[in-house]
Amino acid sequence: MDFSRRQFSAQVLGSLVAYGLLETLWSRDLLADEVKPIIGNWLKDLIAMCKDLKGQKLTDLDFQKKMEALYKTVNLKDLCSVVKLDDIEKKVKLPDNGASSSGIDFKQVDGLPADIGFGRQIFGCKKGRSIVPHGHLNMCTGFIILKGEWEGRHYEKVETEKEHFLIKPTIDQKFEAGGVSTISDHKDNIHWFKAVSETAFIFNVHVVGYDTTIKGNSGRLYLDPDGEKVKGGLIRAKKMTSEECHKKYG
């Protein structure tokens, strides 16, 4: 029994935080009593990690490594059985353009601070629809694929011009259930996910305002990656409005 608990902790606890479903399990008493303290302590460790990032005790690149390691402990089959993700999928109305977005609330998890230090969302798309190409300023994000398949592309923003961003392609691959990716201002900071299965769901944890030296709004920076190819393998990507970007890529 002791071994199985340790294995459960290593493979599943990270998933519960990643999916933002701890409060559901906790409030409905779906977890054994002996597991609850472990989950609470693990979540507090994640909060501490986010605090270290915002306090600049942890670099964004180190944070990305830690987040990817956390996500890669996921046992999706076991987790889906525990939290009944099929029920969640049925409740989400997927739009005809772009992605649905659902926030997750941790208020029912006892013992946590009012400000847990990170945001979390579940995005869903129909086949052929996208989480459109965009970047951020002063934000670290970790993604994990909950269900379905996505075509994922990442870029690094090398330079900002008046009407364009100079970007460098870094990732172009299929992301299946359990697949992970992370972004920060210094690595893979432009992303674009297009659903290639009938439906697809992705979850992210994001930390905003971690670097006081980075100025600007952390909201989405929309752009067109289908731009002019220039020397050094770069692309001159035109800045876009949300409406323009969703019209072309949503």
Beta strands, then each sheet from edge to edge (+ up, - down):
strand 1: 100-103
strand 2: 119-126
strand 3: 130-135
strand 4: 139-147
strand 5: 150-160
strand 6: 164-175
strand 7: 180-183
strand 8: 190-195
strand 9: 199-208
strand 10: 221-230
strand 11: 234-239
sheet 1: 1+ 2- 9+ 4- 7+
sheet 2: 3+ 8- 5+ 6- 11+ 10- 3+
end
